[in-house]
Amino acid sequence: MIDANHIRQVYDRYPAMVTKGDVEGIVALYAADATIEDPIGSELHRGTDAVRAFYQASAGTITMKRTGPTRVAGLEAAAPLVVLMGPEGPEQKALDIISTMIFDEEGKIASMRAYWNFQAMRPANEEPA
């Protein structure tokens, strides 16, 4: 059985893997039948091939950082993240996200959902609203 520490470790590694573009490492975090809904209300991505394709589209082209503590309840967790887009400087944009994950008994991500929308994008040098 997995514990809260395992879930926190996944949330510690996940943003760095996205930033580095480690698509295969990210895919390995997910269960074979996992789902991604990112952002909420968008098309649901299901299964290993869909998870891989989802991350191939953006991993390595953005910088993702966890901006607060990961909250764990049972096999579910939520964490605040920020995605930085573009080169550092006055033109860089930031998107604040709340990510939720549900884990299976083997410690793999069974579901990931992300709460955000493009209307919330802000200059990276400004504080979030």
trRosetta pair geometry for C-beta under 8 A, 3 or more apart (Angstrom, degrees):
i j d omega theta_ij theta_ji phi_ij phi_ji
1 105 6.5 -58 -113 -157 62 83
2 6 4.4 -99 -164 63 101 150
2 7 6.7 103 145 -44 123 84
2 75 7.1 89 68 -116 113 87
2 103 6.1 -73 69 134 153 142
2 105 7.1 175 3 -167 95 34
2 106 7.5 43 -37 125 115 15
2 107 4.0 138 -81 -87 135 89
3 6 5.5 110 55 5 60 99
3 7 7.6 -121 109 0 38 91
4 7 5.6 -56 -152 38 39 113
4 8 6.2 40 152 -20 70 105
4 72 4.1 146 -137 97 98 154
5 8 5.7 -53 -147 37 32 112
5 9 6.4 36 152 -23 64 104
6 9 5.7 -55 -152 33 31 113
6 10 6.8 34 151 -20 64 100
6 103 7.9 129 108 -165 111 167
6 107 5.2 -75 158 -134 143 121
7 10 5.7 -49 -154 30 35 112
7 11 6.7 28 151 -11 65 105
7 70 6.9 -170 125 144 92 137
7 72 5.0 125 83 -112 141 129
7 75 7.7 175 -78 -151 135 42
7 77 4.8 162 165 -42 129 145
7 101 7.5 176 -155 86 101 120
7 103 6.0 -121 -98 -24 103 149
7 107 7.9 -138 -68 -145 64 80
8 11 5.7 -58 -150 43 35 109
8 12 6.3 41 148 -25 67 104
8 70 4.9 168 -117 66 74 137
8 72 6.6 -80 -53 -39 87 133
8 77 7.6 -170 -71 -133 54 151
9 12 5.4 -50 -147 32 34 115
9 13 6.4 24 157 -11 67 107
10 13 6.1 -63 -147 42 30 102
10 14 5.8 41 157 -38 67 109
10 29 6.0 122 -147 -150 110 121
10 101 7.4 -117 110 100 134 164
10 103 7.7 156 16 -90 162 126
10 107 7.7 179 -53 173 130 90
10 109 7.0 160 176 -57 149 103
11 14 5.7 -37 -127 21 30 120
11 15 7.8 29 178 -14 55 95
11 66 6.2 83 158 -92 95 144
11 70 4.3 124 78 -91 163 145
11 77 6.4 -117 -49 132 134 144
11 79 4.9 131 -157 -27 138 159
11 99 7.9 162 -126 88 102 125
11 101 7.6 -162 -75 20 97 138
12 15 7.9 -73 -178 28 22 95
12 16 7.8 3 146 0 57 116
12 66 7.2 -69 -106 4 44 150
12 70 7.9 -92 -46 -18 71 139
13 16 5.9 -74 -161 46 43 109
13 17 5.8 40 152 -25 80 112
13 29 7.7 179 93 -87 118 132
14 17 5.8 -59 -146 35 29 111
14 18 6.5 28 158 -18 65 104
14 26 7.1 82 -140 -120 73 88
14 29 6.7 74 -95 -116 94 175
14 64 7.8 -63 124 111 77 136
15 18 5.7 -53 -148 35 34 112
15 19 6.3 35 154 -19 66 107
15 64 4.0 -138 -149 113 85 97
15 65 5.5 112 167 -105 149 21
15 66 5.4 -149 -14 -31 148 78
15 81 6.2 -176 -91 -134 121 116
16 19 5.6 -54 -147 38 32 113
16 20 6.2 26 157 -14 66 109
16 64 8.0 -117 -45 76 23 90
17 20 5.9 -57 -142 42 29 107
17 22 4.3 -84 -156 61 81 116
17 25 4.9 -135 -141 101 126 121
17 26 5.0 158 133 -67 129 86
17 29 7.8 160 59 -25 167 134
17 59 7.4 -31 135 -148 71 125
18 21 7.8 32 176 -70 29 31
18 22 7.9 -70 -51 43 20 78
18 26 6.6 77 -74 -87 67 136
18 55 7.2 -117 -117 -143 79 105
18 58 7.6 -2 -168 110 100 95
18 59 5.1 -114 -149 -120 56 86
18 60 8.0 -130 168 -32 44 45
18 62 6.9 -27 145 76 104 99
18 64 4.4 15 84 23 131 139
19 59 8.0 -53 -6 -159 11 70
19 60 7.5 77 158 -96 26 35
19 62 7.0 -93 -106 98 60 60
19 63 5.0 38 -122 -133 109 55
19 64 5.4 -140 -55 33 88 75
19 65 7.9 44 -60 -59 135 66
20 59 7.7 -9 76 173 51 97
20 60 6.6 -25 128 -94 29 78
21 59 4.7 128 -126 134 49 86
21 60 2.2 32 -82 -70 117 114
21 61 7.5 81 -88 -22 107 57
22 25 3.7 -4 146 30 117 124
22 26 6.1 135 100 -23 77 85
22 59 7.0 -106 44 168 39 134
23 26 5.7 -57 -150 36 32 111
23 27 6.3 33 154 -20 67 105
23 52 6.2 74 166 -149 113 73
23 55 4.8 155 -128 110 86 117
23 56 5.5 37 -119 -78 150 69
23 59 5.2 158 -77 66 79 149
23 60 7.9 -52 -42 -18 91 114
24 27 5.5 -48 -143 35 34 114
24 28 6.5 41 153 -25 63 103
24 52 7.9 19 -91 -121 54 103
25 28 5.7 -52 -152 30 31 115
25 29 7.3 39 148 -26 59 97
26 29 5.8 -48 -164 19 39 115
26 30 7.4 28 147 -15 64 105
26 51 7.6 -157 123 157 96 104
26 55 5.0 164 87 -125 149 167
26 59 6.5 -134 -8 -97 152 153
27 30 5.9 -64 -162 33 41 110
27 48 6.2 67 -168 -156 112 84
27 51 5.5 131 -120 111 79 115
27 52 5.1 14 -91 -82 134 82
27 55 7.0 -138 -55 34 82 143
29 108 6.7 147 160 -146 42 68
29 109 5.3 33 136 1 91 114
30 34 4.0 -99 -174 17 106 159
30 48 7.1 161 95 -104 118 65
30 51 5.0 -141 65 -149 168 166
30 108 6.0 65 172 178 18 101
30 109 4.7 -49 -105 65 62 99
30 110 8.0 138 -158 -80 69 20
30 112 7.8 -74 -102 -14 108 118
31 34 4.5 131 57 -54 77 93
31 104 5.1 70 -71 -2 142 138
31 106 7.3 120 -98 57 100 116
31 108 4.0 124 -62 113 74 130
31 109 6.5 -141 -2 77 80 43
31 110 5.0 12 17 -96 138 63
32 47 6.8 -3 161 -142 61 67
32 48 5.5 -34 -143 -42 60 108
33 46 6.9 -4 -172 -178 62 91
33 47 6.0 -17 -123 -92 44 67
33 110 7.6 4 84 -146 80 78
34 46 7.4 -172 95 -145 39 52
34 47 7.3 153 50 -78 58 14
34 48 7.8 81 33 -71 95 52
34 51 5.9 42 78 -69 114 137
34 108 7.1 -118 -64 143 122 105
34 109 5.6 53 -130 105 142 80
34 110 5.5 -152 -111 -152 79 27
34 111 6.5 -167 -159 -69 77 36
34 112 7.3 31 172 -1 118 90
35 44 5.6 -18 -162 -173 113 104
35 45 6.6 144 -158 77 56 54
35 46 5.0 -15 -100 -98 81 77
35 110 7.5 13 23 150 78 58
35 111 5.0 0 60 -116 92 79
35 112 7.5 -165 97 33 55 60
36 44 7.3 150 73 -161 47 54
36 45 4.2 -10 55 58 99 110
36 46 8.0 -160 22 -68 66 39
36 50 7.3 -165 30 126 107 102
36 51 6.1 127 -19 -108 126 75
36 54 5.5 66 73 -143 155 178
36 111 7.8 171 -80 -158 36 49
36 112 5.0 -6 -114 65 76 99
36 113 7.7 168 -160 -81 45 42
37 40 5.9 50 134 -109 111 47
37 41 7.6 103 176 11 109 27
37 42 6.4 155 -167 58 66 79
37 44 5.4 -26 -85 -106 90 74
37 45 7.7 -174 -69 21 41 74
37 111 7.8 1 8 -171 98 93
37 112 7.5 -177 33 95 59 55
37 113 4.6 -3 66 -114 101 83
37 114 7.3 -169 98 25 59 67
38 42 6.6 -45 81 51 30 132
38 45 7.8 -33 28 15 92 119
38 54 7.2 95 52 -173 122 131
38 112 6.7 -7 -49 117 117 98
38 113 6.9 -176 -69 -151 69 34
38 114 3.9 45 -123 26 89 119
39 42 5.4 97 57 -13 58 117
39 114 5.4 -87 -111 93 56 90
39 115 6.8 76 -156 -132 94 19
39 116 5.0 -121 -107 61 123 71
39 117 6.2 145 154 -79 173 59
40 113 5.8 49 -83 -178 88 106
40 114 6.9 -148 -31 78 73 45
40 115 5.5 10 -9 -99 123 64
45 50 3.9 179 -175 153 86 114
45 51 6.3 135 133 -74 119 48
45 53 7.4 -154 -146 69 129 98
45 54 4.8 26 -146 -58 176 132
46 50 5.5 51 54 44 34 155
47 50 5.0 85 61 16 77 105
47 51 6.9 -141 100 -9 35 92
48 51 5.7 -56 -144 36 29 111
48 52 6.2 30 158 -20 65 106
49 52 5.7 -53 -149 36 30 113
49 53 6.3 29 155 -17 65 107
50 53 5.7 -52 -144 38 32 111
50 54 6.3 40 154 -26 64 104
51 54 5.7 -52 -150 30 29 115
51 55 6.7 14 159 -6 63 107
52 55 6.4 -68 -152 43 28 99
52 56 6.1 32 154 -27 66 110
53 56 5.6 -51 -141 32 31 116
53 57 6.9 39 158 -29 60 100
54 57 6.3 -61 -171 20 28 113
55 58 6.8 -87 -154 53 40 77
55 59 4.4 23 175 -23 87 126
56 59 6.8 -36 -90 32 20 103
58 61 5.5 -104 -161 50 51 110
58 62 5.7 2 171 0 100 119
59 62 7.8 -70 -116 37 25 90
61 85 8.0 20 133 -130 84 82
62 83 5.1 -6 171 -168 136 100
62 84 6.5 149 -173 69 78 50
62 85 5.6 -34 -118 -89 94 73
63 83 7.2 146 77 -160 49 50
63 84 4.2 -14 62 56 104 107
64 81 5.8 -3 -171 -178 96 122
64 82 7.3 168 -149 84 51 45
64 83 5.3 -18 -98 -102 78 73
64 84 7.7 -163 -72 19 32 73
65 81 6.7 155 81 -157 39 71
65 82 5.4 -10 60 55 90 90
65 84 7.5 29 3 -10 105 108
66 70 7.1 -39 -156 -55 142 91
66 79 5.5 -37 -137 162 109 128
66 80 7.0 103 -166 81 64 59
66 81 5.6 -48 -102 -99 49 74
67 80 4.7 -68 64 114 96 105
67 81 6.3 145 3 -125 92 17
67 82 5.1 69 -46 -16 129 103
67 96 7.4 -52 26 -132 157 92
68 79 6.9 179 75 -164 77 69
68 80 4.2 42 31 41 111 119
69 79 7.3 -117 122 -124 32 86
70 77 5.5 8 177 -177 102 123
70 78 7.4 166 -156 82 61 35
70 79 4.2 -30 -104 -83 75 115
71 77 6.3 159 83 -155 50 67
71 78 5.1 -10 57 58 103 85
71 79 7.1 174 17 -76 68 58
72 76 7.3 154 -154 87 55 45
72 77 4.6 -21 -100 -98 70 98
73 76 5.4 -18 69 68 82 94
73 77 7.4 162 22 -85 61 48
75 102 6.1 51 122 -166 95 69
75 103 4.6 -129 -173 62 89 85
75 104 7.3 62 -173 -91 140 10
75 105 7.8 -52 -107 -75 144 48
76 100 6.9 0 -174 -175 97 98
76 101 7.1 172 -151 90 54 49
76 102 5.1 -20 -101 -103 83 71
76 103 7.4 -162 -77 14 34 78
77 100 7.0 172 90 -151 46 56
77 101 5.3 -6 58 57 91 91
77 103 7.5 35 2 -18 105 109
78 98 6.1 4 -173 179 108 98
78 99 6.8 163 -151 85 57 48
78 100 4.6 -21 -97 -98 85 80
78 101 7.8 172 -80 18 40 65
79 98 7.5 167 83 -154 31 58
79 99 5.5 -16 60 60 80 97
80 96 7.0 -15 -168 -170 99 93
80 97 7.2 146 -160 82 52 52
80 98 5.8 -34 -99 -100 63 68
80 99 7.8 154 -108 17 14 78
81 96 7.6 154 86 -159 48 48
81 97 4.5 -21 67 68 94 103
81 98 7.6 156 21 -99 78 19
81 99 5.4 32 -2 -11 125 117
82 94 5.5 -13 -174 -166 112 107
82 95 6.9 149 -160 74 61 44
82 96 5.5 -28 -103 -101 80 61
82 97 7.0 166 -93 19 27 82
82 128 7.8 -132 -99 -58 117 126
83 94 7.0 149 77 -156 49 53
83 95 4.6 -14 57 58 100 99
83 97 6.3 47 -12 -12 101 125
84 92 5.9 3 -172 176 99 117
84 93 7.3 155 -155 83 51 47
84 94 5.5 -21 -100 -100 68 76
84 124 5.5 52 -131 -112 100 134
85 92 6.9 158 77 -162 45 67
85 93 4.7 -17 60 64 100 97
85 94 7.6 -178 18 -80 77 28
85 95 7.1 37 -10 -6 113 106
86 91 5.6 -108 152 117 147 91
86 92 4.6 -167 84 -114 103 56
86 93 5.8 80 13 14 123 81
86 124 8.0 -151 63 -20 103 130
87 91 7.0 36 61 71 82 107
87 92 6.4 -112 88 -75 37 96
88 92 5.6 -10 -125 -49 29 146
88 124 7.9 -99 -132 86 57 152
89 92 5.8 126 54 -18 51 100
90 123 7.2 -19 -172 -158 58 124
90 125 6.7 -38 -117 1 54 141
92 123 7.3 85 80 -165 60 64
92 124 4.0 -29 109 12 103 137
92 125 7.4 99 64 -27 100 84
93 121 5.2 3 -179 -177 121 111
93 122 7.0 143 -158 76 72 30
93 123 6.6 -69 -110 -110 54 34
93 124 6.1 141 176 -40 4 88
94 121 7.1 153 76 -157 40 63
94 122 5.4 -29 64 69 91 82
94 123 7.1 23 15 122 94 20
94 124 4.1 120 -38 -103 105 67
94 126 7.8 -157 37 57 125 75
94 128 7.6 -105 115 -76 127 88
95 116 5.7 68 165 -170 109 141
95 118 7.5 -45 -113 -113 127 47
95 120 6.5 93 -144 95 74 94
95 121 5.2 -33 -86 -101 88 75
95 122 7.8 149 -84 22 41 71
96 116 6.9 176 88 -112 47 108
96 120 6.4 -91 46 145 88 125
96 122 7.7 13 -12 20 99 116
96 128 4.8 54 -52 -117 151 139
97 114 5.3 -19 -167 -167 122 104
97 115 6.5 142 -163 68 63 58
97 116 4.4 -47 -104 -51 81 129
98 114 7.3 155 79 -156 47 53
98 115 4.3 -5 57 50 96 116
98 116 7.5 165 24 -51 61 79
99 112 6.7 -15 -170 -166 99 95
99 113 7.5 156 -157 83 51 46
99 114 5.2 -17 -104 -104 73 81
99 115 7.7 -150 -69 20 30 75
100 111 7.9 -10 113 115 88 95
100 112 7.2 159 85 -153 51 47
100 113 4.9 -9 59 59 99 94
100 114 7.7 -171 22 -78 67 36
100 115 7.6 52 -8 -17 101 102
101 109 5.2 -64 -160 -132 118 104
101 111 6.7 161 -153 87 48 59
101 112 5.0 -10 -101 -101 84 75
101 113 7.9 -176 -75 23 40 64
102 109 7.4 99 70 -161 47 62
102 110 4.9 -56 101 65 93 102
102 111 4.2 22 38 47 108 103
103 107 6.0 -12 -176 -143 125 32
103 108 6.6 147 -154 74 76 31
103 109 6.1 -53 -100 -100 67 42
103 110 6.2 127 -148 2 14 93
104 107 7.3 -52 71 15 67 18
104 108 5.2 -5 38 59 108 85
104 109 7.9 41 0 114 84 4
104 110 4.5 110 -47 -57 90 116
109 112 5.6 13 172 -49 132 102
116 120 6.2 -119 -160 54 76 133
117 120 5.6 98 66 2 70 101
118 121 5.5 -13 -168 -18 57 115
120 129 7.7 -129 -148 37 87 114
122 126 5.2 -105 161 72 117 117
122 128 6.7 169 31 -108 153 56
122 129 7.3 168 -71 -17 146 94
123 126 4.7 80 69 0 92 107
